Amino acid sequence: VASTTAFTGISLWLSRQAAQKAAITLTSEIAEHQAVRVAAGITHALNSARSIADLIDAERSTQSPRREVVNRYLQRLASNPAFA
């Protein structure tokens, strides 16, 4: 009986260790995947911000900058679900 109890105790302890290791591995994989998604979103946002800045800079560099052009561009961006 004592050996059965010891065997069961060791099995439970090893199972717990394996479960913890699997949980840590899975959590790490999920975190890495989320980090890639966040980085892609940030990259997209920064590229969009650069494009907006370039458009505004180009419009301001003309003899008669037109605010309507910039506003129209910003309206299109605002209606894009990716930016909502």
BELSULPE-V199329 format. One record per pair of residues at least 12 apart in sequence whose C-alpha atoms are under 6 Angstrom apart, sorted by sequence separation. I is the first residue (numbers start at 1). J is the second residue. D is the distance in Angstrom with one decimal. If there is no record, write none. Layout:
BEGIN
I_J_D, I_J_D
END
This chain:
BEGIN
none
END
